[in-house]
Amino acid sequence: DVMKTGYRNIRCVESGGPEPGVGCAGRGVITSINFLEEEGAYEETLDYVSYDVLGDVVCGGFAMPIRENKAQEIYIV
């Protein structure tokens, strides 16, 4: 089970990434979102889904939630 439930039933998942200098961290974003979809993590009862990803566009993987229409709204901080 990769999902933890915390305060006020907030569900959290930490996907991590490859070792520094090895692989593409953006690939980890893509793999994580696809895995969560396959496992049914995105239920109709969820009010919000929030991704905290790097703003760096080294390999394009970080933009996947935008490119694949996985996001209805995007906030850049």
Secondary structure, DSSP 4 states (H G I P E B T S, - for coil): ---EE-GGG-EE-----PPTTSS-HHHHHHHHHHHHHHTT-S-TT-S----------SSSGGGHHHHTT--S-----
